[in-house]
Amino acid sequence: MELAVGLSLAVVLVGVPAVVLWRVLRGRRELGSGPAERATFETLHTASLAAPPLRAGLTAEGVLKASRHLRELLGSPAVAVTDGERLLVYDGAGEHHAPEALAHAAPTLRDGRAQVLTIDCELLECPIRHVVVVPLTTDDRIVGTLAAYGPHASAGLVRAAQEVAGWVDSQLELAELDRSRTRLMEAEVRALRAQISPHFIYNSLTTIASFVRTDPERARELLLEFADFTRYSFRRHGDFTTLAEELRSIDRYLILERARFGDQLQVTLRIAPEVLPVAVPFLCLQPLVENAVRHGLESKSGVGRITIVAEDAGAECRISVEDDGLGMDPGRLRLILAGQVVSEGGVGLANVDERLRQVYGDEYGLVVETAEGAGTKVNVRVPKYRPGVSAR
């Protein structure tokens, strides 16, 4: 019963940050020293050790790292974990039973019911005589099994196996959520590339072609800038980059646009050196700058001015991209950010806003200041440090 009590607490608190768990564990003497309290904290600690490898999903490597801790949670001489087709790990006593583990799991994989099976073993010293097999599920799908092997198959072991399996299910669902979020971000980056690239590529190549006969060296330089820009924009690795890399790509973009528009495009940059290493979502600023070019120059006559600022703000980096173009109706802007209106003048705004909120939380969405005839200023805030966010 102490195991069941401790495990229930572990399931409730598994999402608590590690530092909080450590403080709780450190304070076990103050909170009590009886058997129930000790069992609770030992179970909580064991669950916290098993969680990280399971967050990678139901993989052989992750389950192998977690298996010893799962065995401790169950209090069993041995455990086995399968996916839908193969044995991922057999950990503990009686390893000669490992080849039978998938057969033991087959009925549970088939109908999703917990099974208690008797094990025939000729070795008198082997402690394995029974096995409790329970399903592992994700999104109501049976994805594998957890089996507890031991000398007895008590009702307590069955309940403990079901509790541990439920806790493992929660870790697998979190892993699936992480994968879904990653796939969504990758899809959004692909959509952003498709949205930006045709417009920019056509104009850039047209500009370069215009210099081929009149100024071949200039055409060569621009072609190299174009190659570097596209290499960065279409790279295949990493959801994040440094602010320095993002700004370097933007500089190449602006070189190509200035070649196209000449003195009609005026750009001011104010960048604090201390924020250059900050990790930011890949291609989170390029769409804002392209918007500014379109608003600041293509949509108005005369000179268009764009100002890009990146400032140190304590625990945050604050970035703004401002143009003196025609601006837009705030009501229409709200529809664009909500994804309800697709606008040529709003390339990627909704995409960037959504990605920032996914990575940092809703409080880090875009803040846009605009009105018709008053230009547009897009403000971005990113934390200097956030777990899981790094430019690799």
Disulfide bonds with the S-S distance in Angstrom:
none
